[in-house]
């Protein structure tokens, strides 16, 4: 499967319907993005069981803003609707292959547990500083 254009209209559906989605945030004017494109396309061909999406940050500024994309290209990997990797910069082929392998090997039960613990800690921290009569 080649890459899929992700838009604000189809993004949620793609992430919900697919267990493993890689997302390349890019723009046509970005030199490093153009250098990364063939590496990303080859990875898509080498991993036909995964969804490789591309978000044109010029055409989809809302998606870029929603994920706090500050520089492009930025690669994000979403597994089971959890972002497990996000890094700006054009990765060389070997590094991209390694990142995909690491993401494939994640124990998503452990990841979800860690996310839940982090969210609980943040909620507890917020209660401690903003509760009634707090300050």
C-alpha positions in Angstrom: 0.0 0.0 0.0 1.3 3.4 -0.8 0.8 6.5 1.3 -2.6 7.9 2.1 -3.4 11.7 2.2 -4.7 12.5 5.6 -7.1 15.4 6.1 -9.2 16.7 8.9 -12.1 14.9 7.3 -10.5 11.4 7.3 -7.9 11.5 10.0 -9.9 10.3 13.0 -11.4 7.5 10.9 -7.9 6.3 9.7 -6.5 6.3 13.2 -9.6 4.6 14.7 -9.9 1.9 12.0 -6.2 1.0 11.9 -4.1 -0.5 14.6 -0.8 1.1 13.4 -0.6 4.4 11.5 2.6 6.3 10.6 2.1 10.0 9.9 4.5 12.2 7.9 3.8 15.9 8.5 5.3 17.7 5.5 5.0 20.7 3.1 5.8 21.0 -0.6 8.3 23.9 0.1 10.3 22.0 2.7 13.6 20.6 1.3 14.1 18.0 4.0 10.5 16.9 3.5 11.2 16.3 -0.2 14.3 14.3 0.8 12.4 12.2 3.3 9.5 11.4 0.9 11.2 8.6 -1.1 12.5 7.0 2.2 8.9 7.1 3.5 7.5 5.7 0.3 9.9 2.8 0.3 9.1 2.0 4.0 5.4 2.0 2.9 6.2 -0.5 0.2 8.3 -2.6 2.6 5.5 -2.6 5.3 2.2 -3.2 3.4 0.4 -4.2 6.6 0.8 -0.7 8.1 -0.9 2.5 7.1 1.4 5.3 6.0 -0.3 8.7 6.0 0.9 12.1 4.9 -0.4 15.4 6.3 0.3 18.4 4.1 0.7 21.1 6.8 -0.1 23.8 4.3 -3.4 22.3 3.3 -4.2 20.9 6.8 -3.1 23.6 9.3 -5.7 22.4 11.9 -4.1 18.9 12.0 -0.6 20.3 12.4 -1.8 22.7 15.2 -3.8 19.9 16.9 -0.6 17.9 17.3 1.7 20.9 18.1 3.8 20.3 15.0 6.6 23.0 15.3 9.0 21.8 12.5 8.7 19.6 9.5 9.1 16.9 8.5 7.8 15.3 11.7 7.1 11.6 11.9 4.4 10.3 14.3 3.4 6.7 14.9 0.0 5.9 16.4 -0.7 2.5 17.7 -4.1 1.6 19.1 -5.0 5.3 19.0 -2.0 6.2 21.2 0.8 8.3 19.8 3.9 6.1 20.7 6.5 8.1 18.7 6.9 11.7 17.4 10.1 13.2 16.2 10.9 16.1 13.9 13.6 15.6 11.2 14.1 13.5 8.1 15.1 10.0 9.2 17.5 8.0 7.1 16.2 4.7 5.9 17.9 2.5 8.5 16.6 4.8 11.3 13.1 4.7 10.0 13.2 0.9 9.7 14.5 0.7 13.3 11.8 3.0 14.6 9.1 0.9 12.9 10.5 -2.3 14.4 10.6 -0.8 17.8 7.0 0.4 17.5 5.9 -3.0 16.3 7.5 -4.6 19.3 5.8 -2.4 21.9 3.6 -4.0 24.5 0.5 -1.9 24.1 -0.9 -3.1 27.4 2.2 -1.6 29.1 1.9 1.6 27.1 -1.8 2.1 28.0 -1.0 1.4 31.6 1.8 4.0 31.6 -0.4 6.5 29.9 -3.2 5.9 32.4 -0.7 6.4 35.3 0.6 9.6 33.8 -2.9 11.0 33.3 -3.8 10.1 36.9 -0.7 11.8 38.1 -1.5 14.9 36.1 -5.0 15.0 37.5 -3.7 14.6 41.0 -1.2 17.4 40.5 -3.9 19.7 39.1 -6.2 19.0 42.1 -3.4 19.8 44.5 -2.8 23.3 43.1 -6.2 24.4 42.0 -8.7 23.0 44.5 -11.1 25.1 46.6 -9.2 27.4 49.0 -6.1 26.0 47.5 -3.8 29.1 47.3 
